[in-house]
Amino acid sequence: MAKKGEAVIHVTLACSECGRHNYHTKRNKNNTRAKLALRKYCKWDRRHTLHKEV
């Protein structure tokens, strides 16, 4: 049975250095209002960089 409204959405994280879309994740719109910004590993830059929600 489906919930009323969709609270959990699928988001894509893009590297702030090279701009590539490296990661996909989920977030709850009700609990996390702001866009995600996480430090993740970028295999093209070969280091940890800031990845922001697109």
PDB file of N, CA, C, O and CB in Angstrom:
ATOM      1  N   MET A   1       0.837  -1.176   0.000  1.00  0.00           N
ATOM      2  CA  MET A   1       0.000   0.000   0.000  1.00  0.00           C
ATOM      3  C   MET A   1       0.885   1.245   0.000  1.00  0.00           C
ATOM      4  O   MET A   1       1.809   1.346   0.808  1.00  0.00           O
ATOM      5  CB  MET A   1      -0.954  -0.005   1.213  1.00  0.00           C
ATOM      6  N   ALA A   2       0.616   2.175  -0.883  1.00  0.00           N
ATOM      7  CA  ALA A   2       1.433   3.384  -1.015  1.00  0.00           C
ATOM      8  C   ALA A   2       1.069   4.412   0.046  1.00  0.00           C
ATOM      9  O   ALA A   2      -0.079   4.506   0.481  1.00  0.00           O
ATOM     10  CB  ALA A   2       1.268   3.992  -2.410  1.00  0.00           C
ATOM     11  N   LYS A   3       2.068   5.172   0.445  1.00  0.00           N
ATOM     12  CA  LYS A   3       1.840   6.242   1.413  1.00  0.00           C
ATOM     13  C   LYS A   3       1.184   7.429   0.726  1.00  0.00           C
ATOM     14  O   LYS A   3       1.264   7.583  -0.493  1.00  0.00           O
ATOM     15  CB  LYS A   3       3.164   6.670   2.082  1.00  0.00           C
ATOM     16  N   LYS A   4       0.537   8.263   1.525  1.00  0.00           N
ATOM     17  CA  LYS A   4      -0.047   9.479   0.985  1.00  0.00           C
ATOM     18  C   LYS A   4       1.065  10.499   0.802  1.00  0.00           C
ATOM     19  O   LYS A   4       1.659  10.943   1.784  1.00  0.00           O
ATOM     20  CB  LYS A   4      -1.172  10.032   1.914  1.00  0.00           C
ATOM     21  N   GLY A   5       1.359  10.878  -0.435  1.00  0.00           N
ATOM     22  CA  GLY A   5       2.470  11.792  -0.717  1.00  0.00           C
ATOM     23  C   GLY A   5       3.783  11.043  -0.643  1.00  0.00           C
ATOM     24  O   GLY A   5       3.873   9.997  -0.001  1.00  0.00           O
ATOM     25  N   GLU A   6       4.754  11.550  -1.269  1.00  0.00           N
ATOM     26  CA  GLU A   6       6.069  10.918  -1.258  1.00  0.00           C
ATOM     27  C   GLU A   6       7.016  11.770  -0.429  1.00  0.00           C
ATOM     28  O   GLU A   6       7.398  12.864  -0.844  1.00  0.00           O
ATOM     29  CB  GLU A   6       6.615  10.727  -2.703  1.00  0.00           C
ATOM     30  N   ALA A   7       7.398  11.272   0.746  1.00  0.00           N
ATOM     31  CA  ALA A   7       8.312  12.009   1.612  1.00  0.00           C
ATOM     32  C   ALA A   7       9.753  11.729   1.232  1.00  0.00           C
ATOM     33  O   ALA A   7      10.603  12.613   1.340  1.00  0.00           O
ATOM     34  CB  ALA A   7       8.074  11.649   3.077  1.00  0.00           C
ATOM     35  N   VAL A   8      10.044  10.509   0.787  1.00  0.00           N
ATOM     36  CA  VAL A   8      11.412  10.128   0.425  1.00  0.00           C
ATOM     37  C   VAL A   8      11.588  10.315  -1.078  1.00  0.00           C
ATOM     38  O   VAL A   8      10.819   9.790  -1.883  1.00  0.00           O
ATOM     39  CB  VAL A   8      11.720   8.650   0.844  1.00  0.00           C
ATOM     40  N   ILE A   9      12.628  11.082  -1.436  1.00  0.00           N
ATOM     41  CA  ILE A   9      12.893  11.337  -2.851  1.00  0.00           C
ATOM     42  C   ILE A   9      14.295  10.851  -3.197  1.00  0.00           C
ATOM     43  O   ILE A   9      15.161  10.768  -2.327  1.00  0.00           O
ATOM     44  CB  ILE A   9      12.737  12.847  -3.184  1.00  0.00           C
ATOM     45  N   HIS A  10      14.512  10.532  -4.460  1.00  0.00           N
ATOM     46  CA  HIS A  10      15.817  10.117  -4.959  1.00  0.00           C
ATOM     47  C   HIS A  10      16.556  11.362  -5.436  1.00  0.00           C
ATOM     48  O   HIS A  10      15.996  12.176  -6.170  1.00  0.00           O
ATOM     49  CB  HIS A  10      15.681   9.061  -6.108  1.00  0.00           C
ATOM     50  N   VAL A  11      17.803  11.509  -5.024  1.00  0.00           N
ATOM     51  CA  VAL A  11      18.597  12.668  -5.406  1.00  0.00           C
ATOM     52  C   VAL A  11      19.917  12.207  -6.012  1.00  0.00           C
ATOM     53  O   VAL A  11      20.390  11.103  -5.741  1.00  0.00           O
ATOM     54  CB  VAL A  11      18.847  13.590  -4.192  1.00  0.00           C
ATOM     55  N   THR A  12      20.498  13.065  -6.828  1.00  0.00           N
ATOM     56  CA  THR A  12      21.790  12.814  -7.450  1.00  0.00           C
ATOM     57  C   THR A  12      22.792  13.788  -6.858  1.00  0.00           C
ATOM     58  O   THR A  12      22.496  14.971  -6.692  1.00  0.00           O
ATOM     59  CB  THR A  12      21.716  12.954  -9.003  1.00  0.00           C
ATOM     60  N   LEU A  13      23.993  13.282  -6.536  1.00  0.00           N
ATOM     61  CA  LEU A  13      25.052  14.121  -6.001  1.00  0.00           C
ATOM     62  C   LEU A  13      26.104  14.346  -7.078  1.00  0.00           C
ATOM     63  O   LEU A  13      26.576  13.395  -7.702  1.00  0.00           O
ATOM     64  CB  LEU A  13      25.682  13.482  -4.739  1.00  0.00           C
ATOM     65  N   ALA A  14      26.471  15.609  -7.297  1.00  0.00           N
ATOM     66  CA  ALA A  14      27.465  15.967  -8.308  1.00  0.00           C
ATOM     67  C   ALA A  14      28.694  16.533  -7.620  1.00  0.00           C
ATOM     68  O   ALA A  14      28.589  17.253  -6.628  1.00  0.00           O
ATOM     69  CB  ALA A  14      26.889  16.987  -9.325  1.00  0.00           C
ATOM     70  N   CYS A  15      29.849  16.204  -8.153  1.00  0.00           N
ATOM     71  CA  CYS A  15      31.123  16.692  -7.623  1.00  0.00           C
ATOM     72  C   CYS A  15      31.227  18.195  -7.873  1.00  0.00           C
ATOM     73  O   CYS A  15      30.920  18.667  -8.967  1.00  0.00           O
ATOM     74  CB  CYS A  15      32.326  15.938  -8.273  1.00  0.00           C
ATOM     75  N   SER A  16      31.658  18.941  -6.866  1.00  0.00           N
ATOM     76  CA  SER A  16      31.788  20.389  -7.025  1.00  0.00           C
ATOM     77  C   SER A  16      33.049  20.757  -7.801  1.00  0.00           C
ATOM     78  O   SER A  16      33.144  21.865  -8.328  1.00  0.00           O
ATOM     79  CB  SER A  16      31.802  21.071  -5.658  1.00  0.00           C
ATOM     80  N   GLU A  17      34.022  19.842  -7.881  1.00  0.00           N
ATOM     81  CA  GLU A  17      35.267  20.113  -8.607  1.00  0.00           C
ATOM     82  C   GLU A  17      35.120  19.841 -10.106  1.00  0.00           C
ATOM     83  O   GLU A  17      35.357  20.728 -10.925  1.00  0.00           O
ATOM     84  CB  GLU A  17      36.405  19.264  -8.035  1.00  0.00           C
ATOM     85  N   CYS A  18      34.728  18.609 -10.465  1.00  0.00           N
ATOM     86  CA  CYS A  18      34.667  18.247 -11.886  1.00  0.00           C
ATOM     87  C   CYS A  18      33.243  18.326 -12.455  1.00  0.00           C
ATOM     88  O   CYS A  18      33.075  18.371 -13.673  1.00  0.00           O
ATOM     89  CB  CYS A  18      35.215  16.839 -12.083  1.00  0.00           C
ATOM     90  N   GLY A  19      32.215  18.345 -11.590  1.00  0.00           N
ATOM     91  CA  GLY A  19      30.837  18.482 -12.050  1.00  0.00           C
ATOM     92  C   GLY A  19      30.171  17.189 -12.472  1.00  0.00           C
ATOM     93  O   GLY A  19      29.031  17.216 -12.934  1.00  0.00           O
ATOM     94  N   ARG A  20      30.850  16.051 -12.328  1.00  0.00           N
ATOM     95  CA  ARG A  20      30.253  14.770 -12.729  1.00  0.00           C
ATOM     96  C   ARG A  20      29.259  14.281 -11.688  1.00  0.00           C
ATOM     97  O   ARG A  20      29.421  14.529 -10.493  1.00  0.00           O
ATOM     98  CB  ARG A  20      31.343  13.712 -12.947  1.00  0.00           C
ATOM     99  N   HIS A  21      28.230  13.584 -12.154  1.00  0.00           N
ATOM    100  CA  HIS A  21      27.210  13.024 -11.284  1.00  0.00           C
ATOM    101  C   HIS A  21      27.672  11.640 -10.850  1.00  0.00           C
ATOM    102  O   HIS A  21      27.506  10.667 -11.584  1.00  0.00           O
ATOM    103  CB  HIS A  21      25.822  12.962 -11.998  1.00  0.00           C
ATOM    104  N   ASN A  22      28.252  11.553  -9.653  1.00  0.00           N
ATOM    105  CA  ASN A  22      28.891  10.329  -9.200  1.00  0.00           C
ATOM    106  C   ASN A  22      28.021   9.449  -8.314  1.00  0.00           C
ATOM    107  O   ASN A  22      28.162   8.227  -8.346  1.00  0.00           O
ATOM    108  CB  ASN A  22      30.125  10.668  -8.474  1.00  0.00           C
ATOM    109  N   TYR A  23      27.137  10.030  -7.534  1.00  0.00           N
ATOM    110  CA  TYR A  23      26.392   9.265  -6.534  1.00  0.00           C
ATOM    111  C   TYR A  23      24.899   9.525  -6.634  1.00  0.00           C
ATOM    112  O   TYR A  23      24.467  10.606  -7.036  1.00  0.00           O
ATOM    113  CB  TYR A  23      26.883   9.603  -5.134  1.00  0.00           C
ATOM    114  N   HIS A  24      24.112   8.510  -6.259  1.00  0.00           N
ATOM    115  CA  HIS A  24      22.663   8.602  -6.153  1.00  0.00           C
ATOM    116  C   HIS A  24      22.290   8.136  -4.759  1.00  0.00           C
ATOM    117  O   HIS A  24      22.841   7.153  -4.263  1.00  0.00           O
ATOM    118  CB  HIS A  24      21.939   7.753  -7.259  1.00  0.00           C
ATOM    119  N   THR A  25      21.355   8.836  -4.121  1.00  0.00           N
ATOM    120  CA  THR A  25      20.938   8.478  -2.776  1.00  0.00           C
ATOM    121  C   THR A  25      19.493   8.910  -2.565  1.00  0.00           C
ATOM    122  O   THR A  25      18.861   9.449  -3.474  1.00  0.00           O
ATOM    123  CB  THR A  25      21.866   9.123  -1.721  1.00  0.00           C
ATOM    124  N   LYS A  26      18.977   8.675  -1.376  1.00  0.00           N
ATOM    125  CA  LYS A  26      17.618   9.072  -1.015  1.00  0.00           C
ATOM    126  C   LYS A  26      17.684  10.032   0.162  1.00  0.00           C
ATOM    127  O   LYS A  26      18.605   9.976   0.977  1.00  0.00           O
ATOM    128  CB  LYS A  26      16.739   7.832  -0.671  1.00  0.00           C
ATOM    129  N   ARG A  27      16.687  10.917   0.239  1.00  0.00           N
ATOM    130  CA  ARG A  27      16.557  11.759   1.418  1.00  0.00           C
ATOM    131  C   ARG A  27      15.090  12.007   1.699  1.00  0.00           C
ATOM    132  O   ARG A  27      14.263  11.999   0.788  1.00  0.00           O
ATOM    133  CB  ARG A  27      17.309  13.091   1.236  1.00  0.00           C
ATOM    134  N   ASN A  28      14.775  12.224   2.957  1.00  0.00           N
ATOM    135  CA  ASN A  28      13.411  12.495   3.381  1.00  0.00           C
ATOM    136  C   ASN A  28      13.185  13.999   3.336  1.00  0.00           C
ATOM    137  O   ASN A  28      13.878  14.752   4.021  1.00  0.00           O
ATOM    138  CB  ASN A  28      13.136  11.927   4.806  1.00  0.00           C
ATOM    139  N   LYS A  29      12.215  14.445   2.529  1.00  0.00           N
ATOM    140  CA  LYS A  29      11.939  15.874   2.388  1.00  0.00           C
ATOM    141  C   LYS A  29      11.465  16.496   3.691  1.00  0.00           C
ATOM    142  O   LYS A  29      11.741  17.667   3.954  1.00  0.00           O
ATOM    143  CB  LYS A  29      10.903  16.102   1.309  1.00  0.00           C
ATOM    144  N   ASN A  30      10.756  15.732   4.507  1.00  0.00           N
ATOM    145  CA  ASN A  30      10.210  16.277   5.742  1.00  0.00           C
ATOM    146  C   ASN A  30      11.277  16.472   6.811  1.00  0.00           C
ATOM    147  O   ASN A  30      11.193  17.424   7.587  1.00  0.00           O
ATOM    148  CB  ASN A  30       9.124  15.374   6.266  1.00  0.00           C
ATOM    149  N   ASN A  31      12.276  15.597   6.873  1.00  0.00           N
ATOM    150  CA  ASN A  31      13.312  15.686   7.896  1.00  0.00           C
ATOM    151  C   ASN A  31      14.482  16.559   7.473  1.00  0.00           C
ATOM    152  O   ASN A  31      15.082  17.231   8.312  1.00  0.00           O
ATOM    153  CB  ASN A  31      13.810  14.311   8.239  1.00  0.00           C
ATOM    154  N   THR A  32      14.814  16.560   6.202  1.00  0.00           N
ATOM    155  CA  THR A  32      15.963  17.312   5.688  1.00  0.00           C
ATOM    156  C   THR A  32      15.464  18.292   4.631  1.00  0.00           C
ATOM    157  O   THR A  32      15.262  17.919   3.476  1.00  0.00           O
ATOM    158  CB  THR A  32      17.054  16.351   5.092  1.00  0.00           C
ATOM    159  N   ARG A  33      15.269  19.534   5.028  1.00  0.00           N
ATOM    160  CA  ARG A  33      14.734  20.542   4.107  1.00  0.00           C
ATOM    161  C   ARG A  33      15.799  21.066   3.149  1.00  0.00           C
ATOM    162  O   ARG A  33      15.517  21.280   1.970  1.00  0.00           O
ATOM    163  CB  ARG A  33      14.136  21.701   4.892  1.00  0.00           C
ATOM    164  N   ALA A  34      17.013  21.273   3.640  1.00  0.00           N
ATOM    165  CA  ALA A  34      18.082  21.841   2.810  1.00  0.00           C
ATOM    166  C   ALA A  34      18.647  20.782   1.865  1.00  0.00           C
ATOM    167  O   ALA A  34      18.478  19.582   2.086  1.00  0.00           O
ATOM    168  CB  ALA A  34      19.209  22.420   3.697  1.00  0.00           C
ATOM    169  N   LYS A  35      19.314  21.240   0.816  1.00  0.00           N
ATOM    170  CA  LYS A  35      19.940  20.312  -0.123  1.00  0.00           C
ATOM    171  C   LYS A  35      21.139  19.639   0.535  1.00  0.00           C
ATOM    172  O   LYS A  35      21.810  20.234   1.380  1.00  0.00           O
ATOM    173  CB  LYS A  35      20.371  21.045  -1.417  1.00  0.00           C
ATOM    174  N   LEU A  36      21.402  18.401   0.144  1.00  0.00           N
ATOM    175  CA  LEU A  36      22.522  17.659   0.708  1.00  0.00           C
ATOM    176  C   LEU A  36      23.849  18.162   0.157  1.00  0.00           C
ATOM    177  O   LEU A  36      23.951  18.544  -1.008  1.00  0.00           O
ATOM    178  CB  LEU A  36      22.368  16.168   0.424  1.00  0.00           C
ATOM    179  N   ALA A  37      24.855  18.154   1.011  1.00  0.00           N
ATOM    180  CA  ALA A  37      26.225  18.467   0.608  1.00  0.00           C
ATOM    181  C   ALA A  37      27.123  17.572   1.447  1.00  0.00           C
ATOM    182  O   ALA A  37      27.289  17.797   2.646  1.00  0.00           O
ATOM    183  CB  ALA A  37      26.574  20.009   0.804  1.00  0.00           C
ATOM    184  N   LEU A  38      27.711  16.544   0.806  1.00  0.00           N
ATOM    185  CA  LEU A  38      28.520  15.558   1.513  1.00  0.00           C
ATOM    186  C   LEU A  38      29.912  15.487   0.906  1.00  0.00           C
ATOM    187  O   LEU A  38      30.090  15.719  -0.290  1.00  0.00           O
ATOM    188  CB  LEU A  38      27.849  14.175   1.476  1.00  0.00           C
ATOM    189  N   ARG A  39      30.897  15.167   1.737  1.00  0.00           N
ATOM    190  CA  ARG A  39      32.251  14.924   1.234  1.00  0.00           C
ATOM    191  C   ARG A  39      32.344  13.448   0.863  1.00  0.00           C
ATOM    192  O   ARG A  39      32.298  12.568   1.723  1.00  0.00           O
ATOM    193  CB  ARG A  39      33.350  15.319   2.300  1.00  0.00           C
ATOM    194  N   LYS A  40      32.476  13.199  -0.444  1.00  0.00           N
ATOM    195  CA  LYS A  40      32.539  11.835  -0.964  1.00  0.00           C
ATOM    196  C   LYS A  40      33.786  11.710  -1.848  1.00  0.00           C
ATOM    197  O   LYS A  40      34.398  12.705  -2.237  1.00  0.00           O
ATOM    198  CB  LYS A  40      31.235  11.473  -1.769  1.00  0.00           C
ATOM    199  N   TYR A  41      34.139  10.462  -2.151  1.00  0.00           N
ATOM    200  CA  TYR A  41      35.306  10.204  -3.002  1.00  0.00           C
ATOM    201  C   TYR A  41      34.920  10.355  -4.470  1.00  0.00           C
ATOM    202  O   TYR A  41      33.931   9.779  -4.924  1.00  0.00           O
ATOM    203  CB  TYR A  41      35.884   8.787  -2.735  1.00  0.00           C
ATOM    204  N   CYS A  42      35.708  11.132  -5.203  1.00  0.00           N
ATOM    205  CA  CYS A  42      35.527  11.284  -6.651  1.00  0.00           C
ATOM    206  C   CYS A  42      36.632  10.498  -7.345  1.00  0.00           C
ATOM    207  O   CYS A  42      37.811  10.808  -7.181  1.00  0.00           O
ATOM    208  CB  CYS A  42      35.552  12.802  -7.084  1.00  0.00           C
ATOM    209  N   LYS A  43      36.259   9.481  -8.119  1.00  0.00           N
ATOM    210  CA  LYS A  43      37.282   8.636  -8.744  1.00  0.00           C
ATOM    211  C   LYS A  43      37.982   9.332  -9.900  1.00  0.00           C
ATOM    212  O   LYS A  43      39.051   8.885 -10.315  1.00  0.00           O
ATOM    213  CB  LYS A  43      36.662   7.344  -9.235  1.00  0.00           C
ATOM    214  N   TRP A  44      37.417  10.416 -10.437  1.00  0.00           N
ATOM    215  CA  TRP A  44      38.091  11.148 -11.501  1.00  0.00           C
ATOM    216  C   TRP A  44      39.116  12.132 -10.935  1.00  0.00           C
ATOM    217  O   TRP A  44      40.167  12.346 -11.539  1.00  0.00           O
ATOM    218  CB  TRP A  44      37.067  11.891 -12.360  1.00  0.00           C
ATOM    219  N   ASP A  45      38.819  12.725  -9.789  1.00  0.00           N
ATOM    220  CA  ASP A  45      39.776  13.616  -9.119  1.00  0.00           C
ATOM    221  C   ASP A  45      40.729  12.838  -8.213  1.00  0.00           C
ATOM    222  O   ASP A  45      41.771  13.356  -7.813  1.00  0.00           O
ATOM    223  CB  ASP A  45      39.032  14.678  -8.299  1.00  0.00           C
ATOM    224  N   ARG A  46      40.375  11.609  -7.894  1.00  0.00           N
ATOM    225  CA  ARG A  46      41.149  10.724  -7.023  1.00  0.00           C
ATOM    226  C   ARG A  46      41.368  11.308  -5.630  1.00  0.00           C
ATOM    227  O   ARG A  46      42.447  11.183  -5.051  1.00  0.00           O
ATOM    228  CB  ARG A  46      42.484  10.424  -7.659  1.00  0.00           C
ATOM    229  N   ARG A  47      40.324  11.947  -5.104  1.00  0.00           N
ATOM    230  CA  ARG A  47      40.372  12.473  -3.737  1.00  0.00           C
ATOM    231  C   ARG A  47      38.955  12.747  -3.262  1.00  0.00           C
ATOM    232  O   ARG A  47      38.009  12.695  -4.048  1.00  0.00           O
ATOM    233  CB  ARG A  47      41.239  13.766  -3.660  1.00  0.00           C
ATOM    234  N   HIS A  48      38.810  13.038  -1.976  1.00  0.00           N
ATOM    235  CA  HIS A  48      37.511  13.368  -1.409  1.00  0.00           C
ATOM    236  C   HIS A  48      37.194  14.832  -1.706  1.00  0.00           C
ATOM    237  O   HIS A  48      37.995  15.721  -1.418  1.00  0.00           O
ATOM    238  CB  HIS A  48      37.486  13.094   0.121  1.00  0.00           C
ATOM    239  N   THR A  49      36.023  15.071  -2.282  1.00  0.00           N
ATOM    240  CA  THR A  49      35.580  16.417  -2.608  1.00  0.00           C
ATOM    241  C   THR A  49      34.149  16.605  -2.139  1.00  0.00           C
ATOM    242  O   THR A  49      33.478  15.641  -1.771  1.00  0.00           O
ATOM    243  CB  THR A  49      35.699  16.688  -4.121  1.00  0.00           C
ATOM    244  N   LEU A  50      33.692  17.825  -2.153  1.00  0.00           N
ATOM    245  CA  LEU A  50      32.321  18.121  -1.773  1.00  0.00           C
ATOM    246  C   LEU A  50      31.384  17.755  -2.910  1.00  0.00           C
ATOM    247  O   LEU A  50      31.581  18.185  -4.046  1.00  0.00           O
ATOM    248  CB  LEU A  50      32.164  19.603  -1.397  1.00  0.00           C
ATOM    249  N   HIS A  51      30.370  16.965  -2.610  1.00  0.00           N
ATOM    250  CA  HIS A  51      29.349  16.581  -3.592  1.00  0.00           C
ATOM    251  C   HIS A  51      28.036  17.197  -3.150  1.00  0.00           C
ATOM    252  O   HIS A  51      27.598  17.006  -2.015  1.00  0.00           O
ATOM    253  CB  HIS A  51      29.226  15.014  -3.730  1.00  0.00           C
ATOM    254  N   LYS A  52      27.406  17.945  -4.064  1.00  0.00           N
ATOM    255  CA  LYS A  52      26.169  18.652  -3.756  1.00  0.00           C
ATOM    256  C   LYS A  52      24.993  18.038  -4.506  1.00  0.00           C
ATOM    257  O   LYS A  52      25.151  17.466  -5.585  1.00  0.00           O
ATOM    258  CB  LYS A  52      26.301  20.138  -4.102  1.00  0.00           C
ATOM    259  N   GLU A  53      23.827  18.169  -3.917  1.00  0.00           N
ATOM    260  CA  GLU A  53      22.600  17.658  -4.527  1.00  0.00           C
ATOM    261  C   GLU A  53      22.261  18.467  -5.772  1.00  0.00           C
ATOM    262  O   GLU A  53      22.337  19.695  -5.778  1.00  0.00           O
ATOM    263  CB  GLU A  53      21.428  17.699  -3.520  1.00  0.00           C
ATOM    264  N   VAL A  54      21.883  17.746  -6.829  1.00  0.00           N
ATOM    265  CA  VAL A  54      21.518  18.400  -8.096  1.00  0.00           C
ATOM    266  C   VAL A  54      20.015  18.462  -8.195  1.00  0.00           C
ATOM    267  O   VAL A  54      19.482  18.973  -9.181  1.00  0.00           O
ATOM    268  CB  VAL A  54      22.115  17.650  -9.322  1.00  0.00           C
TER     269      VAL A  54
END
